[in-house]
C-alpha cells in the first residue's frame, strides 16, 4: 500500500511541477497577475508531494518491504536501522528521488522568501525551477521508478553496498545534492532576469545569499566525500581525481567564481553578462555531474547505474535545459549593457583574473575527465587520465589564484595604484617569505615545492591579518567591540573563508611533503617504527557484526615508550553480498593522524599491514569547514534583510541603483 | 553604421561560443552512451589461445588442454561459484548450449571444486561440455582475465577470435556471438 501511495504522490508532484513550470511563465509573459499568483501554492504542493513520495520510499526501507524491487536490491533484514534509512538514497532510483526532493525544497524556500521580489521576476524564476523539476520527475517515473513491485516478494534483500554502510554516507549525498541543486536558484534567477531583459544590482543582490548557501553545502558535501574516501576506501588518500569527484568539483570551481562575480555585479554593476554566464555554467555543471554519474559513460568506482535508456533521457534533458538557457543568453545578452569601467589594476581586474583562473581550472578538469571518452568516441584508443595530469595543470593555475586572494581584498575598486598596494602588503609579504623558508628548514628538508605551498598559505594568512588590522584600526569607534561591530558579517565571512583556504593549502602541503607510509608484513608481537611512533601488532580477534563477520586487529602505538593509542583496524566480510571491506583505524589529531589498516592475511600469525603517519591531514577538511562557516557569515549579513524593502521600492520605480 | 553593425555581429558570434562548445560536448556524450567504458580490447584477439593443462571439474583423473579441441570452434567461458553475474548469465548459456552450435568449456576461476560443483548443480542445468578448474588463477592471467564472467571464442586453429566481457545475454549471443561462430564454422 505504502509504495502505491508514493507512486501516486510522485504523479501529483509531477502535475504540480508542470503547473509551476507553465502557469506563472505564461502569466509573466501576458502580465496576468492571477496566473503568476499560482506559483507559490504550486511550489508548496510540489514539495509536499515529493516529500510524501520520499517518505513512502523511506518507510518501505524501514519496514523491510522486500516486495519493492528497490528495497530488495539495496537492503537486507540484517541491515541496521540507520543504514536502512540511508539506503533510501543509496540506489540510483533513490538518489534521483533525493535530487528532486532537494530541488523541491529549494523551490519551496524561494517561494517563501520571494514575496518582496518583483512579481514577474519571482514568477519566472519559480517557473524555471518548476520546469527543471518536472523533467526530473519524468525521469524518475519513466526510467527510474523506485516503487516498482517484485512479485512474489524476495525472502530477503541483497543488502546495501558495503562501501555505503558508513556514517559518512548517511550525510554525504543529501548535503552534496543540496549544494549541487542549490545552484539552480542562481540559474533560475539568471534565466528569469534574461527573459525580463533586466540584469541589475538588485538581481545580483537577490542571487547572492542563495548562491553562497548552495556553495556552503557543496563545500561541506565535497569535504565529507573526501573524508569518507580517506577512511573508508582504505588507501589513505583523500582525493583521487575520480570522475565523480571531478563532477562535484567543477561546479564548486565555477560556483566560487560566481560568488565573486556576483559581488562585483552588485557593488559595481559590471561583469553582468559574465555573471549570468557563470550562473548558467555552474548549474549546467551540476546537471552534467548528475549525467556523468548516472549514465555510466565514464568508468569510475561510483558508476553503479549503467543503462542507456537512462543516459539518453538525462542527456536529452541536459541538452534541453542547458541548450535553451545558452540560447536565451545569446539572444538577450546584447541588451545587458556594460557597467562602470575599471583600471587594469583594481579590485575588479583582480576578481576578473581570479574568475578566469577558476574557469580555466574547471575547463582543465573537464578536459581531463572527458578526454578518455572523446578519444574512445573517435576510435583513437582507450586511455585513462590520472592524477599526474591533474596535478600538472592544476597547481600552476591555482598558485596565481591563491596569490590574488591575498591582494584583492586590499585593492581599491575602479583604480588601485600599485605603489599604495605594495606598501600595504610589504609586511605580509616579508612575514610569508621568511616563515615559508623557515618552516621546512625547521622540519628538516627544504625544497622549492614545499616552500611554494607554505608561501601561498602564509601569504594569505598574513594578508588577511593586514586587511583586518587596517580596517579595524581605521574604524572611528574607540572600543575594540565597537570596532568589531562596525564591519558587516559578510566582510568577516570573506576573510574567514580565505583563512579556510590557507588552512587547506597548509594541510595539503604538509601531507604531501612529510607523510610517512610503511607497507610491511608483521607477525604478532612485532613492531614497526614510523616517524616518532612505534606500532606493535598485538594480534587479531574474530568479531561478529549485525550483517557481517570479520576480524579486528589490535595495535598498540607508543611514542618514546609512552602509550599513544590502541588501534583496531578491521577486515569485514558482508554476508549478503560476500564483499570484503577494509576498515582502517585512525587516531585523529590536530597535528597528525596515525592510520593503520590490515591488508591480506599471510599466515595464522602474519598480516600485511599498512601504517601511515599523516601530518596535519585534518587541516584539509578543517579548512573546508572554515570556508563553509565563512559562507554562513556572509549569508547572515543584515544587509540582505534590510535592503529588501529598499529593493522593492526601487524596482517599483522602474530602475535599481548601483550602490 | 556598417561598422556598428559589424561589431554587433561579432558580439553575437562571441555570445554563441558557449552554445557551440556545449553542442560539441553533447555530441561526444551522446556517442559515449553507446560505448562501454569498461570494455578494454583484449591484446589476445587473433593470437593463439595460451596453452594449459588443467584438471576437469568432477573428474579428478581427467585433464584438459586446448589442443584437444583443435579443429573445432569452441567457447571458453570464465565463471566461479562466487560470481553473482555468472548466475545472471547462466540461463543464457543454457539456451546457447541447447542450440548445439558449439561446445562450451567452463573455466572455473579461483574457486573451490566442492563449491563449484554444488553451485553448478543448483543452477538448473550444466551448459558446459566440461569445466576446468583454475584454483590459483595462474592460467587466467595468461588469458588476461580480470573479471568473471568473460567468454572467449576460439577457432579451429586454436586462435582467439573474440572476447566478450561481462555476462552474455540474448542480445549479445544473437548479435555478436552467433554471427562470429557461423563465420568461423564455414
Boltz contact constraints between the chains, C-beta under 6 A:
constraints:
  - contact:
      token1: [A, 297]
      token2: [B, 32]
      max_distance: 6.0
  - contact:
      token1: [A, 297]
      token2: [B, 33]
      max_distance: 6.0
  - contact:
      token1: [A, 298]
      token2: [B, 37]
      max_distance: 6.0
  - contact:
      token1: [A, 299]
      token2: [B, 37]
      max_distance: 6.0
  - contact:
      token1: [A, 299]
      token2: [B, 38]
      max_distance: 6.0
  - contact:
      token1: [A, 308]
      token2: [B, 33]
      max_distance: 6.0
  - contact:
      token1: [A, 311]
      token2: [B, 33]
      max_distance: 6.0
  - contact:
      token1: [A, 315]
      token2: [B, 29]
      max_distance: 6.0
  - contact:
      token1: [A, 319]
      token2: [B, 26]
      max_distance: 6.0
  - contact:
      token1: [A, 322]
      token2: [B, 22]
      max_distance: 6.0
  - contact:
      token1: [A, 326]
      token2: [B, 18]
      max_distance: 6.0
  - contact:
      token1: [A, 326]
      token2: [B, 19]
      max_distance: 6.0
  - contact:
      token1: [A, 326]
      token2: [B, 22]
      max_distance: 6.0
  - contact:
      token1: [A, 330]
      token2: [B, 15]
      max_distance: 6.0
  - contact:
      token1: [A, 330]
      token2: [B, 16]
      max_distance: 6.0
  - contact:
      token1: [A, 330]
      token2: [B, 19]
      max_distance: 6.0
  - contact:
      token1: [A, 333]
      token2: [B, 15]
      max_distance: 6.0
  - contact:
      token1: [A, 373]
      token2: [B, 32]
      max_distance: 6.0
  - contact:
      token1: [A, 374]
      token2: [B, 28]
      max_distance: 6.0
  - contact:
      token1: [A, 376]
      token2: [B, 35]
      max_distance: 6.0
  - contact:
      token1: [A, 377]
      token2: [B, 28]
      max_distance: 6.0
  - contact:
      token1: [A, 377]
      token2: [B, 31]
      max_distance: 6.0
  - contact:
      token1: [A, 377]
      token2: [B, 32]
      max_distance: 6.0
  - contact:
      token1: [A, 382]
      token2: [B, 40]
      max_distance: 6.0
